[in-house]
Amino acid sequence: MTAKEQSAAPQTTDRHPAPRTPAPRQTPGYVWSAVRDAPVRELFPGIRVRPLWTGDNGAKAQVLEMDPGTCWEGIDVHEPGPEEVFVVSGEFHDGERAYPAGTFVHAPAGSSHVPQTTTGCTLFVFYPEG
């Protein structure tokens, strides 16, 4: 470590510990949810939803779990607002293209698709307008 790096590093002594990052303030509306603790509801055979949060304006966040070889029954239309999807694991297919883990998909209001997967997948889904 150079002298410049040493002078920039936090210093610790018995009398004066290095500064710490302050803890976040707990403000009203600050919520958290563990996926493993969220209630599970089966939407279609092999397709389950775990609601994580619902806002006052109808916005909601959830995890969608799809077993291998499953397909949504019918067309999923995004109304009244858009749908935001992050593929957590597996590969998600919207009926036209495949999205591997790590992919973000924005589906605008009025758009539609047929969610499906051959491998199985877990999705984080957010509806900013309900």
N, C-alpha and C positions, 0 to 999 in steps of 0.2 A: 504494500500500500504506500503510495507516495505521501509526502508531507501535506500536500493539498487535500488528498482524499481523507487523510487522518483528521485534518482540521474540520472537514465537512461532516464527518461521521458523528452521530450523537455520542456525547461523552457521558460516562457513568462514574460516579464516585459514591462512596458510602453515605455522604451527606446529601447529594443531589442526584437522584436517579434521572435517567434520560426521559425527556417529555413523552407522554403517551397521547395517542389520538383520543379525543373526547368521545364518550359514549353517545350514540344518537339519542335525541329527545324522543320520548314516547308522546306523540301527538294524537288527538282524536282521529279516528279513521285509519290509523296505522295498523294493519292486520297481517297475519301470516297464516299459512296452512301447510301441513305436511300431506303429500299425496297419499301416503300409506294410511293416514287417518281420515281421509275424505270418504264420504259415503259413496257406494258404487251402485249405479243403476244401469241395467242392460237396455240399450236402445233397440238393438237388433241382435239376432244370434251371433255371438262372438265379438260384439262391439259394445263397449262399456264406457260410460262417462263418469268422471269424478269431479263434481263441482268444487272449486277452490275459493271463489269469491264472487259476490254480486254487489254491484254499486247501486247507489240511490237512483241513478238515471237508467237502470236496466243493464248497464255494462256488466260483462261477466267473464271470468277466467275459469278454464276447466282443463282437465287432462282427458284425452280420448284414447282408449286402448283398443286396438284392433288385432284380433287373432289372425294367424296366417290363413290366407284364402278367403277372407271375408270381404263383403261388399255391402255398401249402404243400400237400403231398400228404397228405390226411387231416386229422384233428383234432389240434391241439397241446394236450395235457393237461398241466397244471402239477402234477407230482408228483416228488419228495416234498414240495417246498415251493413258495413263490411265485416269480413272475417279475417283474422290474422292467425296464421298457423306456423308453428315451429316444430319441425320433425326432430323429436328427441332421440328416437332409436328406430331401427328398421328402415323400411322404404315405403313411403306413401305414394299412392297413385290417384290422380284426380279424374281418371277416365280418358285423359289425353297424354299425360306425361308422368314420369316417375320422379320422385324427389327423395334423395337419400338423407340419412341422419345429418343434421346440421344445416338443413335448408329452411329458409323463411319464405312463406308464401302469403301474399296479400291478395284477397279476393274482394273486389269492390262491391258495394251495394248493387243488387240486381243481377249479379253474376251467379252462375250455378256450376255444379260439378257432381260427379258420382264418386264419393270417397271409396277407396278399395285398396287392398294390399295382398300381395302373394306371400311376402315374407313375414308379415305381422309388423306392427309399428305402434309407437307411442307418440302422441302429438300433444303439444301445449296449444290450446285454442283460446283466443281472446276476441270478444265481441265488444268493441268500444261503444256501440250504440244499442246493445241488447239484441 
